[in-house]
Amino acid sequence: MIYNTTKEIVPITNENKLLNQLILHDMFNRGITAWVAGSKDSRKHILSALAKTVKYYNPVNNNLEQETVIWKGKLKDDWTWLPHERARIFMHHDTINPVYFQYTKFLDYNKYHAPQIFVYKTNKDLYASLLHGGINIVHEPSLYEFTERSKKMIHKHGFVNDKIISKKINPNIWWFNFIDWLYTNKNLKHMSIFIDDMEQLLPIDNSTSRLHLNLWFNDILKFITKTPISLYLAYNNYTTIGINIKSDINYYLYTNDSMLLPDSHIPESALQYLKNQNQFFIEHNNIFTRGNINTI
């Protein structure tokens, strides 16, 4: 059942509307931004289901086609949950030798048939090698230095300490730079970016430099929905995120072990009706419905 909570709680027709908006994109709706809240295992189930399913309407032939997915790689790899026949792994050239992978799901997966590994040096290299319509597992560089564009974006918010930004910083900031590069270079192809453990990208840190970096990410969220790029971001607890980006997120997905945002319209007691990791609530513009990854 889907509910409108702006007035009295009354059913709305077309229960698949929110789910369709979440996984089917077109040139008119542009990209979306979505949060997935819950434990690591719950998030992994939902994120992998979305990554395997997300599609777009090709304006040339009017066909529904698999969207290009970029999946943030992690030290403890979870790409084994994804279909390896659609996957490529990307490593930055400064971390390629040696490469170690930790397999987290054996089951029916044959580790000797892992996706092909590609090496990139620049954002342009990476973009040119993406498997379009596939799932691209991207590992950021092990070291990151501010680019001139990065400096410009945080100077925009009044930060002028070039001694700090000239130093090597947390390599997760590379993702700010890459997403910014995608939309400033006029990427016109539909693409969805999946990033788990957002606490690593937006940690709670009261330093001036961190504040301005987070403001830069706020700018990214504002501009991204004007492009064909969608962002699916995941975290365990909103109190561990170092910035309030509530107004810049379109869709919220909650699992049975997640913490609702304070202004969510979903009754906290409703989470008990989510029986397993396959089920979730999705909320958008004051309406919400229950979903199941098996029906995505």
C-alpha positions in Angstrom: 0.0 0.0 0.0 1.2 3.5 -0.8 0.2 6.4 1.4 -0.1 10.2 1.1 0.9 11.7 4.4 0.5 15.3 3.6 -3.1 15.2 4.8 -5.0 12.2 6.2 -3.5 8.8 5.6 -5.3 7.5 2.5 -4.3 4.9 -0.1 -3.0 6.1 -3.5 -3.4 4.0 -6.6 -0.4 2.7 -8.6 1.7 1.1 -5.9 4.6 0.6 -8.3 5.0 4.3 -9.0 7.8 4.9 -6.5 9.7 1.8 -7.3 9.6 2.6 -11.1 10.9 6.1 -10.4 13.7 4.5 -8.5 14.9 2.1 -11.1 13.6 3.4 -14.5 15.2 6.6 -15.8 14.5 8.8 -18.8 15.8 12.1 -20.3 12.8 14.0 -18.9 13.2 13.0 -15.2 17.0 13.1 -15.4 18.9 11.5 -12.5 17.8 10.9 -9.0 19.4 10.8 -5.6 18.6 8.1 -3.1 19.7 7.1 0.4 19.6 3.5 1.6 19.7 3.2 5.4 20.3 0.0 7.4 22.9 -2.5 8.5 25.7 -3.4 6.2 24.1 -6.7 5.1 20.7 -5.1 4.5 22.2 -2.3 2.5 24.3 -4.8 0.4 21.1 -6.7 -0.5 19.3 -3.6 -1.7 22.2 -1.9 -3.4 23.1 -5.0 -5.4 19.5 -5.6 -6.4 19.2 -2.0 -7.6 22.6 -2.1 -9.4 21.5 -5.2 -11.3 18.1 -3.8 -12.3 18.4 0.0 -13.0 17.5 0.8 -16.6 16.8 3.8 -18.8 14.7 4.6 -21.8 16.9 5.1 -24.8 15.5 8.2 -26.6 16.9 7.1 -29.9 15.2 3.7 -30.2 12.7 4.0 -27.3 13.9 0.8 -25.8 14.4 0.0 -22.2 18.1 -0.7 -21.7 20.5 -1.6 -18.9 22.0 1.5 -17.4 25.8 2.0 -16.9 26.6 1.4 -13.2 29.6 2.6 -11.3 30.1 0.8 -8.0 32.5 2.0 -5.4 35.0 -0.7 -4.7 36.0 -1.4 -1.1 38.9 -3.1 0.7 36.5 -6.0 1.6 35.0 -6.6 -1.7 31.3 -7.1 -2.2 31.2 -7.2 -6.0 30.9 -10.9 -5.8 27.2 -10.2 -5.2 27.0 -8.8 -8.7 26.8 -10.6 -12.0 30.4 -11.0 -13.0 29.5 -11.4 -16.7 28.4 -7.7 -16.6 31.2 -6.5 -14.5 34.6 -4.9 -14.9 37.1 -3.9 -12.1 39.0 -0.7 -12.3 42.2 0.0 -10.3 44.2 3.2 -10.3 47.7 2.7 -11.6 49.3 3.5 -8.3 47.6 0.6 -6.5 47.6 -2.1 -9.2 50.7 -4.0 -8.1 50.0 -6.0 -6.1 46.2 -6.5 -6.1 44.5 -8.5 -3.3 40.8 -9.3 -3.2 38.8 -10.6 -0.3 35.9 -12.8 -1.5 32.8 -12.3 0.7 30.4 -14.6 -1.2 31.5 -18.0 -2.6 28.2 -19.9 -3.0 27.7 -20.3 -6.8 30.4 -17.8 -7.6 33.6 -19.1 -9.2 36.5 -16.9 -8.0 38.6 -18.0 -10.9 36.3 -16.3 -13.3 36.5 -12.9 -11.7 35.7 -9.8 -13.9 38.6 -8.4 -16.0 40.7 -5.8 -14.3 41.4 -2.5 -16.0 44.0 0.1 -15.0 43.3 3.9 -15.2 45.4 7.0 -14.6 42.9 9.8 -15.1 39.2 10.4 -15.0 39.2 10.5 -18.8 41.0 7.1 -19.0 38.4 5.6 -16.6 35.4 7.0 -18.5 36.7 5.8 -21.8 37.0 2.2 -20.6 33.7 1.9 -18.8 31.5 -1.1 -19.8 28.4 0.7 -21.0 25.3 -1.1 -19.7 27.6 -3.0 -17.3 28.6 -2.8 -13.7 31.9 -1.1 -13.2 33.6 -1.6 -9.9 35.9 1.3 -9.4 38.6 1.6 -6.7 39.8 5.1 -6.0 43.5 6.0 -6.0 45.4 5.1 -2.8 46.6 8.7 -2.7 44.7 11.8 -3.7 45.9 15.4 -4.2 43.6 18.4 -4.8 43.2 19.2 -8.5 42.8 22.8 -9.6 39.1 22.2 -10.0 38.8 20.8 -6.5 40.6 23.9 -5.1 38.3 26.2 -7.1 35.2 24.5 -5.7 36.1 24.8 -2.0 37.4 28.3 -2.6 33.9 29.1 -3.8 32.7 28.7 -0.2 35.4 31.0 1.2 38.1 28.5 2.1 41.6 30.0 1.3 44.1 27.9 3.2 46.2 26.6 0.3 48.7 25.0 2.6 46.1 22.5 3.8 44.6 21.7 0.4 48.1 21.2 -1.2 48.6 18.2 1.0 47.6 14.6 0.2 44.2 13.9 1.7 41.8 11.1 2.3 41.5 9.3 -1.1 37.8 9.0 -0.8 37.6 12.7 -1.8 38.5 11.4 -5.3 34.9 10.5 -5.6 33.9 14.2 -5.2 36.3 15.0 -8.0 35.1 12.2 -10.3 31.4 12.9 -9.9 32.1 16.6 -10.4 34.1 15.8 -13.5 31.3 13.7 -15.0 28.7 16.5 -14.9 31.1 19.4 -15.8 32.3 17.4 -18.8 28.7 17.1 -20.0 28.2 13.4 -19.6 25.0 12.8 -21.6 24.7 9.1 -21.0 22.6 7.6 -18.3 24.7 6.4 -15.4 24.1 5.3 -11.8 26.7 5.6 -9.1 26.5 3.4 -6.0 28.5 4.3 -2.9 28.1 2.5 0.4 29.6 3.5 3.7 29.0 7.2 3.2 30.4 7.8 6.6 33.8 7.5 5.0 33.1 10.2 2.4 31.3 12.6 4.8 32.7 11.9 8.2 31.8 14.0 11.3 34.7 16.4 11.4 34.5 20.1 12.6 37.7 21.2 10.9 37.3 24.1 8.5 38.7 22.2 5.5 36.3 19.3 6.0 33.3 21.7 6.3 34.1 23.2 2.9 34.6 19.8 1.3 31.2 18.8 2.6 29.7 22.0 1.1 31.2 21.0 -2.2 29.4 17.7 -2.0 26.2 19.6 -1.3 26.8 21.4 -4.6 27.3 18.1 -6.4 23.9 16.9 -5.1 22.2 20.0 -6.3 23.6 19.8 -9.8 23.5 16.1 -10.4 19.8 15.8 -10.8 20.0 18.2 -13.8 22.0 15.5 -15.6 21.4 11.8 -16.5 23.5 10.8 -13.5 21.9 9.1 -10.5 23.4 8.7 -7.1 22.6 5.8 -4.7 24.2 6.5 -1.3 24.1 4.2 1.7 24.8 4.5 5.4 23.9 2.9 8.7 22.9 5.8 10.9 22.3 9.4 9.8 24.0 10.7 13.0 27.3 9.4 11.6 27.1 11.7 8.5 29.0 14.9 8.8 26.6 17.1 7.0 22.8 17.6 6.6 21.9 16.8 3.0 18.2 16.0 3.6 16.9 18.6 1.2 19.1 17.3 -1.6 18.0 13.7 -1.5 14.9 12.6 -3.5 14.3 9.0 -2.3 14.8 7.3 1.1 14.9 3.5 1.5 14.7 2.1 5.0 15.3 -1.5 6.1 14.0 -3.2 9.3 17.2 -2.4 11.2 17.6 1.2 10.1 17.1 4.5 11.9 14.4 6.8 10.4 15.2 10.4 9.8 13.5 12.7 12.4 11.1 14.1 9.8 10.2 10.9 8.0 6.5 10.3 7.6 7.0 6.5 8.1 5.8 5.5 11.6 8.7 3.9 13.5 6.5 1.0 14.4 6.0 0.2 10.7 9.6 -1.1 10.4 8.5 -4.2 12.4 6.5 -5.3 9.3 9.6 -5.7 7.3 10.3 -9.3 7.9 13.7 -9.8 6.2 16.6 -8.1 4.4 14.7 -8.3 1.1 12.0 -5.8 2.3 12.2 -2.1 2.7 10.2 1.1 2.8 10.7 3.8 0.1 9.7 7.4 0.8 9.5 10.3 -1.6 7.7 13.6 -1.4 5.6 12.7 1.7 4.4 9.4 0.4 5.8 6.0 1.1 5.3 2.3 0.2 6.7 -1.0 1.1 9.0 -2.8 -1.5 10.8 -6.1 -1.9 14.0 -6.6 -3.9 12.6 -9.8 -5.3 10.1 -7.7 -7.3 12.5 -5.1 -8.5 
